[in-house]
Every structure is written in structure tokens, then in C-alpha cells.
Amino acid sequence: MGPALSAEAQPISERAGVLSVACSSSVWAQELELMGPELTERLNAALGAADGAPAVRELRFRVGSVTHS
């Protein structure tokens, strides 16, 4: 989703279409929560998921450790 977002958040798990994302701060978690519908749409498009069968149904954001590689 871009270098700025990658520096502040990273996916940590997926289960049954629910993607959990660790964020570097509560401010980032809140900002990404507000962007959730757009991010979900963009992720599904990038994954080639059909509208009727999205790969990612929901995003959950939490404050946690974000590692940089």
C-alpha cells in the first residue's frame, strides 16, 4: 500500500477472510480503521478476488510491534 503505510503497519495474521494488522501507534490504527473499506477494496483487487467472493472481508487493526526488513 506504499512505503509510508508499510513503515507503520504490517499484516500479522489472517483467518477466514479477517486480516489482522499490527500498527505502530493507536493514531495509525485509528487512521487505518477509517480507511478500512478503501483498503479492503484495494487489497481484494490486488489479490484478484471477485466481488462476490472477496479474499479479505474485514480488517482489524491493533497496536503492536511493526518490524522493518
Secondary structure, DSSP 8 states (H G I E B T S, - for coil): --HHHHHHEEEEEEETTEEEEEESSHHHHHHHHHTHHHHHHHHHHHHT-BTTB-S--EEEEEE------
